[in-house]
């Protein structure tokens, strides 16, 4: 079955491991800073810190959400600390840029990270000027995907019509709330950590492994039959 997309006017993208490939290993740097943060906070060794980090990620959507709930961590302190990384592992991707330029309508970001970091990533990839808005973890009141409240905040903040929106994600579980709202969904099955978790095939309209490759498969020219 072919899923129609000629009605889409809002193209919503996750950020990490979506608009750059997991092979860049950028998130490894963030992962390491999260582990160090937890070691300092809880006065534990690296093994215990990693156990806590991953447990909170799986149970609460983000490590930060778990730390806020169980340890009253200031989210701003956490965000500033863990995103203080160099982005030299990223490079400009001209094919990705060309694919995004072809999309009719608005290009938007929906991320569990913060907008400052997201802007830096988009700039490093050479696509910052193509995006019309960012819904970050601050806008959602620090409530992360896949919590339905985060999606409600995103829809309101970005002013999108879910029925005319398409959402691209590397985490399959984050597509379920989008599909419930009526969005068209794209799962980037690209090897991200826990990307397959809670994968429900009925909630995935398009299954791809690379964002630039998928964009290249879309029909052209738009709006002409």
Backbone torsions as a table, in degrees:
resi	resn	phi	psi	omega
1	UNK	NA	132.6	177.3
2	UNK	-92.2	127.5	-180.0
3	UNK	-90.0	122.8	-179.0
4	UNK	-69.5	144.1	177.1
5	UNK	-133.6	6.4	-177.3
6	UNK	-71.0	-8.5	177.8
7	UNK	-93.0	-6.9	-173.7
8	UNK	-72.6	128.6	175.2
9	UNK	-124.4	-2.2	176.4
10	UNK	-132.7	118.2	-177.8
11	UNK	-108.9	108.4	-171.6
12	UNK	-107.3	128.0	-175.9
13	UNK	-121.8	136.4	162.2
14	UNK	-65.5	168.6	-176.7
15	UNK	-106.1	-74.1	-173.4
16	UNK	-64.9	132.1	-179.7
17	UNK	61.5	17.0	174.5
18	UNK	-121.1	-55.4	177.8
19	UNK	-89.5	3.4	163.2
20	UNK	-144.3	153.9	-175.0
21	UNK	-79.8	150.6	175.2
22	UNK	-56.8	-25.2	179.9
23	UNK	-62.6	-19.2	175.9
24	UNK	-67.7	-21.9	177.4
25	UNK	57.8	28.6	177.8
26	UNK	-65.7	-39.5	-176.8
27	UNK	-68.1	-18.9	175.0
28	UNK	-59.9	-35.9	179.3
29	UNK	-67.9	-41.9	177.4
30	UNK	-65.8	-42.4	178.8
31	UNK	-56.1	-45.3	-179.3
32	UNK	-64.8	-39.5	179.7
33	UNK	-69.5	-35.0	175.6
34	UNK	-63.7	-42.4	178.6
35	UNK	-61.4	-43.7	179.4
36	UNK	-64.7	-38.6	178.0
37	UNK	-60.1	-45.4	-178.5
38	UNK	-68.2	-38.4	176.6
39	UNK	-57.5	-44.5	179.8
40	UNK	-69.2	-42.9	-176.1
41	UNK	-64.1	-46.9	-172.9
42	UNK	-101.0	-3.2	-177.9
43	UNK	54.8	53.8	179.9
44	UNK	-124.6	168.4	178.3
45	UNK	-82.9	176.5	-173.9
46	UNK	-63.9	-35.4	-179.1
47	UNK	-65.7	-47.3	179.8
48	UNK	-67.9	-38.0	178.6
49	UNK	-60.7	-41.5	-179.7
50	UNK	-68.4	-37.5	177.6
51	UNK	-61.4	-46.5	178.7
52	UNK	-62.3	-45.5	-178.2
53	UNK	-56.4	-50.3	-176.0
54	UNK	-73.5	-33.4	177.3
55	UNK	-63.1	-43.8	179.5
56	UNK	-67.5	-38.1	177.9
57	UNK	-59.4	-46.4	-178.1
58	UNK	-71.0	-36.6	-174.7
59	UNK	-84.0	-27.7	-170.6
60	UNK	-123.4	1.4	179.0
61	UNK	94.1	-38.8	173.4
62	UNK	-142.2	154.6	173.7
63	UNK	-59.9	-40.8	-178.3
64	UNK	-59.7	-41.2	-179.8
65	UNK	-61.0	-39.7	177.4
66	UNK	-66.9	-40.7	178.8
67	UNK	-66.1	-36.6	176.8
68	UNK	-65.3	-43.9	-176.0
69	UNK	-70.1	-43.5	-171.3
70	UNK	-96.6	-18.8	-174.5
71	UNK	-133.7	8.6	176.2
72	UNK	54.9	39.7	-179.8
73	UNK	-72.9	138.2	174.5
74	UNK	-71.5	116.5	-175.9
75	UNK	-61.7	-32.7	-179.1
76	UNK	-68.1	-39.5	176.2
77	UNK	-60.9	-41.5	-179.7
78	UNK	-65.5	-48.5	-177.3
79	UNK	-60.2	-46.5	-179.3
80	UNK	-62.4	-42.0	-177.0
81	UNK	-66.9	-53.1	-170.3
82	UNK	-74.8	-21.1	179.5
83	UNK	-96.1	9.2	177.3
84	UNK	-83.5	71.4	-176.2
85	UNK	-130.5	155.6	172.7
86	UNK	-77.2	149.2	-178.7
87	UNK	-111.2	23.3	-177.2
88	UNK	-72.3	-4.9	173.9
89	UNK	-79.8	-12.4	179.4
90	UNK	-96.9	153.2	177.6
91	UNK	-141.1	161.8	176.7
92	UNK	-65.6	135.1	179.9
93	UNK	-119.0	100.6	-175.3
94	UNK	-69.0	-31.0	179.4
95	UNK	-71.3	-39.8	175.4
96	UNK	-62.1	-44.2	180.0
97	UNK	-60.3	-44.4	-179.6
98	UNK	-62.3	-40.4	178.9
99	UNK	-64.9	-41.2	178.2
100	UNK	-67.2	-38.3	179.7
101	UNK	-61.8	-29.1	-178.5
102	UNK	-75.7	-17.2	-175.6
103	UNK	-72.6	129.8	176.3
104	UNK	-80.7	141.2	179.3
105	UNK	97.6	-165.2	-175.0
106	UNK	-87.8	144.2	171.7
107	UNK	-107.8	130.3	-171.0
108	UNK	-136.8	157.7	179.0
109	UNK	-116.0	135.7	173.8
110	UNK	-130.2	107.1	-170.7
111	UNK	-134.8	149.7	172.8
112	UNK	-82.0	-2.6	175.1
113	UNK	-88.4	-172.2	178.0
114	UNK	-101.1	159.4	-172.5
115	UNK	-64.9	-34.5	179.8
116	UNK	-62.1	-47.0	177.3
117	UNK	-63.8	-43.6	-180.0
118	UNK	-58.8	-42.7	179.5
119	UNK	-62.4	-38.9	178.0
120	UNK	-64.2	-41.9	179.0
121	UNK	-64.2	-45.4	-180.0
122	UNK	-62.0	-39.4	178.6
123	UNK	-64.7	-42.9	-179.8
124	UNK	-64.5	-28.5	179.0
125	UNK	-88.0	-6.0	177.5
126	UNK	76.8	27.1	-176.0
127	UNK	-130.1	9.5	-174.1
128	UNK	-58.2	-38.3	-176.1
129	UNK	-71.7	-10.7	-177.4
130	UNK	-86.5	-12.2	-173.4
131	UNK	-101.5	141.5	-172.6
132	UNK	-102.4	-7.2	-179.2
133	UNK	-178.6	156.4	178.9
134	UNK	-132.5	128.8	168.3
135	UNK	-106.6	112.3	-176.5
136	UNK	-111.3	-174.7	-175.1
137	UNK	-67.3	-23.4	176.4
138	UNK	-71.3	-42.6	-179.8
139	UNK	-60.7	-35.2	-179.2
140	UNK	-84.5	9.3	-179.4
141	UNK	68.3	31.3	-179.7
142	UNK	67.5	16.5	173.9
143	UNK	-92.2	120.8	-173.4
144	UNK	-90.6	160.4	161.6
145	UNK	-57.7	142.7	8.9
146	UNK	-97.1	22.9	178.7
147	UNK	-63.0	132.0	-177.3
148	UNK	-58.9	-29.8	-179.9
149	UNK	-64.1	-31.9	177.9
150	UNK	-65.5	-37.8	-179.5
151	UNK	-71.2	-37.9	176.3
152	UNK	-62.1	-41.8	178.0
153	UNK	-64.9	-39.4	179.4
154	UNK	-63.2	-47.5	-179.5
155	UNK	-58.8	-43.4	180.0
156	UNK	-67.6	-47.1	-175.6
157	UNK	-66.5	-44.1	-177.4
158	UNK	-85.5	-13.5	177.6
159	UNK	66.7	43.6	-178.4
160	UNK	-102.0	155.5	170.5
161	UNK	-98.0	113.1	-176.8
162	UNK	-53.9	-35.5	-178.6
163	UNK	-67.9	-16.8	179.3
164	UNK	-116.0	23.0	-177.0
165	UNK	-119.9	149.3	175.3
166	UNK	-124.0	136.1	-175.0
167	UNK	-122.2	127.8	-178.9
168	UNK	-111.2	128.3	-175.1
169	UNK	-145.9	148.2	172.5
170	UNK	-92.4	-13.8	179.6
171	UNK	-102.2	111.0	-174.7
172	UNK	-57.4	-37.4	-177.0
173	UNK	-63.6	-24.1	-178.8
174	UNK	-79.5	-5.7	178.1
175	UNK	-86.6	-24.1	-176.0
176	UNK	-59.7	-48.5	178.0
177	UNK	-65.2	-32.4	178.1
178	UNK	-65.7	-44.5	178.8
179	UNK	-63.6	-37.3	178.9
180	UNK	-61.9	-28.8	178.0
181	UNK	-82.5	-9.8	179.7
182	UNK	101.0	11.1	179.2
183	UNK	-76.9	152.0	167.3
184	UNK	-80.2	138.3	-171.1
185	UNK	-122.9	145.1	176.3
186	UNK	-128.4	122.3	176.3
187	UNK	-101.9	119.8	173.3
188	UNK	-87.9	96.0	-180.0
189	UNK	-85.1	78.9	-168.3
190	UNK	-118.6	15.5	176.7
191	UNK	92.1	9.4	177.2
192	UNK	-60.3	148.6	177.6
193	UNK	-57.9	125.9	179.4
194	UNK	62.8	18.8	-179.9
195	UNK	-60.0	-31.8	-178.9
196	UNK	-82.8	-10.4	-173.5
197	UNK	-59.6	132.1	179.1
198	UNK	58.3	32.9	176.8
199	UNK	-69.7	122.9	177.2
200	UNK	-120.3	107.0	-174.5
201	UNK	-53.6	-33.7	-179.0
202	UNK	-67.5	-14.4	-179.4
203	UNK	-99.2	6.1	-178.9
204	UNK	-117.4	117.3	178.2
205	UNK	-86.4	-36.8	178.7
206	UNK	-129.8	136.5	-179.5
207	UNK	-118.6	117.1	-176.2
208	UNK	-136.9	165.5	177.8
209	UNK	-116.3	-13.5	-178.6
210	UNK	-146.1	131.2	-173.7
211	UNK	-67.2	-42.2	-179.6
212	UNK	-66.1	-40.0	177.2
213	UNK	-60.6	-44.7	-178.3
214	UNK	-64.7	-43.1	178.8
215	UNK	-59.9	-34.9	179.9
216	UNK	-69.1	-19.3	-179.9
217	UNK	-84.7	-11.9	-174.9
218	UNK	-71.4	146.7	-175.2
219	UNK	-67.3	145.4	177.1
220	UNK	-137.2	150.3	-6.4
221	UNK	-82.5	156.7	-176.9
222	UNK	-71.4	143.1	170.9
223	UNK	75.8	8.0	179.1
224	UNK	-118.7	122.0	-177.8
225	UNK	-92.9	NA	NA
